[in-house]
Amino acid sequence: MIDRERTSVTVLGTGSMGRALAEAFLAAGHPTTVWNRSPHRAAPLVAAGAKQQLAIADAIAASPVIIACMTTFRATHDSLAPVGVGLSGRTLVTLNSGTPSHAKELAQWAADQGARFLGGAIKNVPSAVGKPDTWLYFGGEQAAFDEHAQTLRVLGGDLVYLGAEPDLAALYESAVGATLLPALLGFFEGAAILAARGLAARTMVPYSAKWLQMIESLLPVMAEEIDARDYTRLGSSIALFHAAIADDEQLGTESGLDMSWHAPMHDLLRRAVADGRGEQSITALIELLAKPATQR
């Protein structure tokens, strides 16, 4: 492998995900510099061959590609702000959580410093970094993406360029991530229901997995309904879910569970029925979730 294929990279932030990123670059033979607010957290990476810089300005100066993996866009900005001039001519790649508006703000700030910006997202856990089926997507300057795609592919084999808008990865991260906590809470509730009967959570895993596969198969149909605003194809009506509210509440009583997290969902169902949408598909709830432009 020739040198230009082993671009030097700097990883800012060596938490669990940042450490996984640096390890992947090291394993692929990229000269890797690391920096962290708490220097001792980088010790395992140094032992693995990374070069540690205690000053963030020195860490930036070490590489043409700066991978920021901090908690939020604002945390990234706060760390970089004192040394922003050092970013001139470099590419800043963010792989952190945050809102689309904050991604835009950081992208504009980076541009003001003379840097190129790629906002990215990793759709997997740290242990999956570097694997062929790990999915990463990016928004920002396409020339920067094209130039560094080979380097970024070290982090996962499935790279997607979403477009030139720098907040697209954060936008999709927010949209896709909205599914996570409700799904997990549903699983936790199911485990609690079984525990109330003395049954182990592991016994429900095969059935939950099959259930999620069924939901996956319905996503294209639901997306088509939403895009067309034609809530007639799915076959699972709002009225069907509305009728189950009493059963949800009774199940909570029988199992001794706190079901209060259902209350906003139940309220949404009741509002939809009151709005005359009972016979529409459950996808019609998006009409209640999406505020008119005048109310945003």
Secondary structure, DSSP 8 states (H G I E B T S, - for coil): --GGGS--EEEE--SHHHHHHHHHHHHTT--EEEE-SSGGGGHHHHHTT-EE-SSHHHHHHT-SEEEE--SSHHHHHHHHGGGGGGGTTSEEEE-S---HHHHHHHHHHHHHTT-EEEEEEE-S-GGGTT-TT-EEEEEE-HHHHHHHHHHHGGG-SEEEEEES-TTHHHHHHHHHHTTHHHHHHHHHHHHHHHHTTT--GGGGHHHHHHHHHHHHHHHHHHHHHHHHT-TTSS--BHHHHHHTHHHHHHHHHHHT---GGGHHHHHHHHHHHHTT-TTSBGGGGHHHHS--GGG-
